[in-house]
Every structure is written in C-alpha cells, then in structure tokens.
Amino acid sequence: MTIRLYPELNERARHILKVLVESYIQDGQPVGSRNLARSSGLDLSAATIRNVMADLEDMGYIRAPHTSAGRIPTSQGYRLFVDALVNIKPLEQHAMHILQGQLKAERDPAALIQSASSLLSCITQLTGVVSLPRRNPSSIRQIEFLSLSSRQVLAILVMNRNEVQNRIIQLDADVSSSELQQAANFLNERLIGKDLQQARAALLEEMREHREDMNRMMLSAIELGEKTVADLGDQKQEEDCVIAGETNLMGYDDLSDITKLRELFAAFTRKRDILGLLDKCLQADGVKIFIGRESGQAVFDECSLVTAPYEVDGEQLGVLGVIGPKRIPYERVIPVVDITAKLLSLALKSRY
C-alpha cells in the first residue's frame, strides 16, 4: 500500500477520526459528538469534540448525511484511515486453516481460482473476484506440417512453454511432402521467437513488401503460414474473472439504492468493468485499495475494492480481491486478501 502523509492533522484529530471511522464501520450509523466523547478515550468535552469534527468536516474527511446530526466518513476520510490509522489484525486461525485446506497445490488451477473467489466471499462476507491467470504470449519454437491427403495438411506449432497447438488446413491445390518441408523451413527461419500475433503481422508484412519478387514456393509457404497462425492467434483465451458472493452486498444499507444495486449487478454480469479495475492492480506491489471514485468506474463510486496480485516465479498472473461498501472492516479484509493471494501463488507454482 502507498502511504501518504497528512501533516495538517494533529494527533488528537487523527485519533477522533479513527474512532469515528471504526464506529461507523461497525454499526453503519452516523456518529455524534457525545458518542465520540465517550468512546474516544480522551478527556475531552462534547463541545471540544464538536470543534474537532467541524475542522475534519471543513477538510473533507467527514460529512453530515441529510437525515442525521451525526457524521460519517467521506472517501477522503476512509483513505486517510486506510493509509495511516487502520490497525491490521492477524488473520484468525480458523480462517487460515480454511484457506490452507482449500488452496492446495494438487488441485486443478481452474478449481483453485474458483475456490479462491468463493473463499474470499465466504470469509469476508463481501463479493470475491479473481481474474483468470494470464501470462505473456507464448512464442513459436517450431512449425511442422504433416500431409493428411493431397489437399489436407495438419499444421503443428510447438511453443516455447512446450505447448503444442494443431489445426487442420484445407488447401486449394495439391501439395507434396517436399513442398511442405520447404514451407516449414521457410517459416521457421522467419517466425521462431515470435508470438502468434507477431507471426501473423510478419507474414502479412513479408507478403506486402516482397510479393512481386517471390517465387511460387515462397508465396505458398506464406499463405500456408498465415492460415496456420490466423485462427490459432484468434483463439486466445477470453480475459475473464470469477466472481462469487454478489448477493452479500444486498445486506448493506450503504448499497441499498435499488438503481445503483442494479447497475452493480449488471457490472458483475458483463465483467468488463471488473476486469478493467483489476488490470490497474496487475503490477501493484502487494495489497492495493480503491475507495469510491478512485476506481475510475462510476458504478463503483459507493464501493471499495481491496486487491492483491498472485504470481508464479515473479511473474504476475492475475489479481484477486473483494468488493464491498466503503465501510468494510479493512483491518480484517486486508490480511485475508493478502494471505489468499500468497497461498494461491504457492498452490499454482507447480502448475505453471
């Protein structure tokens, strides 16, 4: 997390803001000066507390909702709380045992991703989200062609992670085994080390620049190569995420506006907004928190998102986290997200 400094606040104001935020997170009710005077642990009168609250309101850290004389935190107040005031609590042993039991290395990666999302939702009672693993595109290590008939060829692409991709190509003319070998040699010379998208672009560029100087074999090789990589390059996995516990958010008064709740559920369904938000966290170092409009997505203006990347051998594969109202219990949620990311990384290590 990025730590910011707030030099305009003295220790007394920070303490009162901390107590106010913790009280509002706990019960969701606006906090008045009398309650703060009792719960702050400071020997201050309600009048003094009111003066401090007025200063906090002037600086944009708290506000008065229309229906109450008490105060609630603003997004700016939550940000200060998260950056400088929250007391992170150790993860409960029960929750740790559940996470360790479900996120085991011997499980299938798809099952691990689904479990991580469900566990995040279950433990925090928020909405759990996990983006599917994404790696840098594989590059071509070798291309081979195998004749199935005079006009049918099996194209074999061996990628740098020992992945093998095959496809059957229908030809417009007869081709011999020797011509297929020549085409493979021609393509290997030009495409080894390129990913599928780069390979396709290179073939099209070669065709555009040198078409007039090419003999029949070269033209046939490029056409064969283009047919090989075109569809395979388009078959890349849809960037996606797994979401669990959407209905948990219906229990929070902060998100009770039916129009906003409907928009939020629509975002969960189409996933595009979620993925855009998770993408911002891909290169983050550890836990990252978006509060309200910091997400850049209007649909999450009343929400907070706590995320952490998961990785294998230093390569970040995806992001997991939870979405909830801005008054989520950060002191409990942050370690859950952080440890889940670490355990998922450990479990996936043997699978990638």
C-alpha positions in Angstrom: 0.0 0.0 0.0 1.2 3.5 -0.8 1.5 5.5 2.4 0.6 9.2 2.2 1.3 11.9 4.8 -1.4 14.1 6.3 0.6 16.9 8.1 -2.5 19.1 8.5 -4.0 16.8 11.1 -2.7 16.7 14.7 -2.7 13.6 16.8 -6.0 14.5 18.5 -7.8 15.0 15.2 -6.4 11.8 13.8 -7.5 9.8 16.9 -11.0 11.2 16.7 -11.3 10.5 13.0 -10.0 6.9 13.7 -12.6 6.3 16.3 -15.4 7.8 14.2 -14.5 5.6 11.2 -14.2 2.5 13.3 -17.6 3.2 14.9 -19.3 3.8 11.5 -17.7 0.7 10.0 -19.0 -1.4 13.0 -22.7 -0.2 13.0 -23.3 1.9 10.0 -24.8 4.8 12.0 -23.7 8.4 11.8 -21.5 9.2 14.8 -22.3 12.2 17.1 -20.0 14.2 19.3 -21.4 12.7 22.6 -20.7 9.1 21.4 -17.3 10.2 20.3 -16.6 11.8 23.6 -17.5 8.6 25.4 -15.7 6.2 23.1 -12.6 8.2 22.2 -10.8 7.5 25.5 -9.8 11.2 25.6 -10.6 13.6 28.4 -12.5 16.0 26.2 -15.9 17.6 26.4 -18.5 17.1 23.7 -18.1 20.7 22.7 -14.3 20.2 22.1 -15.1 17.1 20.1 -17.6 19.1 18.0 -14.9 21.7 17.2 -12.5 18.9 16.1 -15.3 17.4 14.0 -16.1 20.7 12.4 -12.4 21.0 11.4 -12.5 17.5 10.0 -15.6 18.3 8.0 -14.0 21.5 6.7 -11.0 19.5 5.5 -13.3 17.0 3.7 -12.7 13.9 5.9 -16.3 13.6 7.3 -19.7 14.8 6.3 -23.2 15.1 7.7 -25.9 13.0 5.9 -29.2 14.7 5.4 -31.0 12.6 7.9 -28.8 12.9 11.0 -26.8 15.4 13.0 -24.1 12.8 13.3 -21.2 12.5 10.9 -19.9 9.8 8.6 -16.6 9.4 6.8 -16.1 10.6 3.2 -14.0 8.7 0.7 -11.1 11.1 1.7 -11.6 10.1 5.3 -11.6 6.4 4.5 -8.4 7.0 2.5 -6.6 8.6 5.4 -7.9 5.9 7.7 -6.6 3.1 5.4 -3.2 4.8 4.8 -2.3 5.9 8.3 -4.7 4.8 11.0 -6.0 1.3 10.5 -4.8 -1.4 12.8 -4.3 -4.5 10.8 -5.4 -7.6 12.7 -3.8 -11.0 12.3 -5.9 -13.5 10.3 -7.9 -15.8 12.6 -6.6 -19.3 12.8 -9.9 -20.7 11.7 -9.9 -18.7 8.5 -6.2 -19.6 7.9 -7.0 -23.3 8.2 -9.9 -23.0 5.8 -7.7 -21.2 3.2 -4.8 -23.6 3.6 -7.2 -26.6 3.3 -8.8 -25.4 0.1 -5.9 -23.8 -1.7 -3.7 -26.9 -2.2 -1.1 -27.4 -4.8 -2.5 -30.7 -6.0 -5.8 -29.2 -7.1 -6.6 -28.2 -10.7 -5.8 -24.5 -11.5 -9.4 -23.8 -12.6 -10.7 -25.3 -9.3 -8.1 -23.2 -7.3 -9.3 -20.0 -9.0 -12.9 -20.8 -8.2 -12.1 -21.7 -4.6 -10.1 -18.5 -4.1 -13.1 -16.4 -5.2 -15.6 -18.4 -3.1 -13.3 -18.3 0.0 -12.8 -14.6 -0.2 -16.5 -14.1 -0.4 -17.3 -16.6 2.4 -14.6 -15.3 4.9 -15.3 -11.6 4.4 -19.0 -11.7 3.5 -18.3 -9.4 0.6 -18.0 -10.2 -3.2 -14.9 -12.1 -4.1 -13.3 -11.6 -7.5 -10.3 -13.4 -9.1 -9.0 -12.7 -12.6 -8.0 -15.8 -14.6 -4.3 -16.4 -15.0 -2.7 -14.5 -17.8 0.9 -15.0 -19.0 3.0 -13.2 -21.6 2.1 -14.7 -25.0 4.0 -17.9 -25.9 6.4 -17.7 -28.8 6.9 -20.1 -31.6 9.6 -22.7 -31.2 9.0 -24.8 -34.3 6.5 -25.2 -37.1 5.8 -28.6 -38.8 3.4 -29.7 -41.5 2.1 -33.3 -41.9 0.3 -34.3 -45.1 -3.1 -35.9 -44.4 -4.1 -36.0 -48.1 -3.2 -34.2 -51.3 -5.1 -31.1 -50.2 -5.3 -31.5 -46.4 -2.5 -30.7 -44.0 -2.0 -30.9 -40.3 -0.2 -27.8 -39.0 1.8 -28.3 -35.8 3.0 -25.3 -33.7 5.4 -26.1 -30.9 5.5 -23.1 -28.5 8.3 -22.1 -26.1 6.4 -23.5 -23.0 6.2 -26.9 -24.6 2.6 -26.1 -25.6 1.6 -27.8 -28.9 -1.2 -26.3 -31.0 -2.6 -28.2 -34.0 -5.0 -27.4 -36.7 -6.1 -29.0 -40.0 -5.8 -26.8 -43.1 -7.7 -27.3 -46.3 -5.6 -26.3 -49.4 -6.8 -25.1 -52.8 -4.2 -27.1 -54.7 -2.2 -30.3 -54.3 1.0 -30.1 -52.3 3.8 -32.6 -51.9 5.6 -33.6 -48.7 8.8 -32.0 -50.0 7.0 -28.7 -50.6 5.6 -28.9 -47.1 9.1 -29.4 -45.7 10.3 -26.4 -47.7 7.5 -24.3 -46.4 8.2 -25.3 -42.8 11.9 -24.4 -43.2 11.0 -21.0 -44.7 8.6 -20.2 -41.9 10.8 -21.4 -39.1 13.6 -19.2 -40.4 11.3 -16.1 -40.1 8.9 -16.9 -37.2 10.8 -18.6 -34.4 10.7 -16.5 -31.3 7.6 -14.6 -32.3 4.2 -15.0 -30.7 1.2 -15.8 -32.9 0.1 -12.2 -33.3 3.6 -11.1 -34.2 4.0 -14.0 -36.6 0.8 -13.1 -38.4 1.9 -9.5 -38.7 5.3 -10.5 -40.0 3.8 -12.8 -42.7 1.5 -10.1 -43.9 4.3 -7.6 -44.0 6.5 -10.0 -45.9 3.7 -10.6 -48.4 3.1 -6.8 -48.8 6.7 -5.9 -49.3 8.1 -8.7 -51.4 5.2 -10.3 -53.2 6.5 -9.3 -56.7 9.9 -10.9 -56.0 8.6 -14.2 -54.5 8.5 -17.5 -56.3 5.6 -19.9 -56.1 7.2 -21.8 -53.1 7.6 -18.7 -51.0 4.1 -17.5 -51.8 2.7 -20.9 -50.9 4.7 -21.0 -47.7 3.5 -17.6 -46.6 -0.1 -18.4 -47.4 0.2 -21.7 -45.5 1.8 -19.9 -42.6 -0.9 -17.3 -42.5 -3.6 -19.9 -42.4 -1.8 -21.7 -39.6 -1.4 -18.7 -37.2 -4.5 -16.7 -38.1 -7.2 -18.8 -36.4 -4.9 -20.0 -33.6 -4.0 -16.5 -32.8 -7.7 -15.6 -32.6 -8.4 -18.5 -30.3 -6.6 -16.9 -27.3 -8.4 -17.2 -24.0 -11.0 -14.5 -23.3 -9.8 -12.4 -20.5 -12.2 -13.2 -17.7 -12.7 -13.3 -14.0 -14.5 -15.5 -11.4 -17.0 -13.7 -9.2 -18.6 -15.1 -6.0 -20.9 -13.7 -3.4 -22.6 -10.9 -5.3 -25.7 -11.2 -3.2 -23.7 -10.4 0.0 -23.8 -6.8 -1.0 -27.6 -6.7 -0.7 -27.2 -6.8 3.1 -25.5 -3.4 3.3 -27.6 -0.2 3.7 -24.9 1.8 2.0 -25.7 0.0 -1.2 -29.5 -0.2 -0.7 -30.3 2.2 -3.6 -32.1 -0.2 -6.0 -30.8 1.6 -9.1 -27.2 1.6 -8.0 -27.5 -2.0 -6.9 -28.9 -3.0 -10.3 -26.0 -1.2 -12.0 -23.6 -3.0 -9.8 -25.1 -6.4 -10.5 -25.0 -5.6 -14.3 -21.3 -4.8 -13.9 -20.8 -8.2 -12.3 -22.6 -9.9 -15.2 -20.7 -8.3 -18.0 -17.4 -8.3 -16.1 -15.8 -5.7 -18.3 -15.7 -3.0 -15.7 -14.4 -5.5 -13.1 -11.6 -6.6 -15.4 -10.6 -3.0 -16.2 -10.3 -2.3 -12.5 -8.3 -5.5 -11.8 -6.0 -4.6 -14.7 -5.0 -1.5 -12.8 -3.7 -3.7 -10.0 -1.7 -6.1 -12.1 1.7 -4.5 -11.5 0.9 -3.5 -7.9 3.3 -4.5 -5.1 1.1 -6.2 -2.6 -2.3 -5.0 -1.4 -3.9 -2.1 -3.3 -7.1 -0.4 -2.3 -9.5 1.7 -4.4 -12.1 3.7 -2.4 -15.1 5.3 -4.2 -14.2 7.3 -7.3 -10.6 6.2 -7.1 -11.6 3.2 -9.2 -12.4 5.5 -12.2 -15.6 3.5 -12.8 -18.8 5.3 -11.9 -20.6 2.1 -11.0 -18.1 1.6 -8.1 -18.4 5.1 -6.7 -20.0 3.8 -3.4 -17.7 0.8 -3.1 -14.2 -0.1 -2.0 -12.1 -2.7 -3.7 -9.2 -4.4 -1.8 -6.9 -6.4 -4.2 -3.6 -8.2 -4.3 -1.8 -9.8 -7.3 -0.9 -13.5 -7.4 2.2 -14.7 -9.2 4.4 -17.6 -10.0 8.2 -17.3 -10.1 8.0 -13.5 -10.0 5.6 -13.3 -13.0 2.2 -11.8 -12.0 -0.6 -14.0 -13.4 -3.7 -12.2 -12.1 -5.4 -10.3 -9.4 -7.8 -11.3 -6.6 -9.7 -9.2 -4.2 -13.1 -8.3 -2.6 -15.7 -5.6 -3.5 -17.9 -4.1 -0.8 -19.3 -0.9 0.6 -16.7 1.8 1.6 -17.3 0.9 5.3 -15.8 -2.6 5.0 -13.8 -3.8 8.0 -10.4 -3.0 6.4 -8.4 -4.3 9.4 -9.8 -7.8 8.8 -10.2 -7.7 5.0 -6.7 -6.6 4.1 -4.9 -9.7 5.6 -7.5 -12.1 4.1 -6.8 -10.7 0.6 -3.1 -10.6 1.2 -2.8 -14.2 2.5 -5.2 -15.6 -0.1 -3.0 -14.2 -2.9 0.1 -15.7 -1.3 -1.5 -19.1 -0.8 -2.9 -19.1 -4.4 0.5 -18.2 -5.8 2.1 -21.1 -3.8 -0.6 -23.6 -5.0 -0.2 -22.6 -8.6 3.6 -22.8 -8.6 3.7 -26.4 -9.5 1.1 -26.0 -12.3 2.8 -23.3 -14.4 
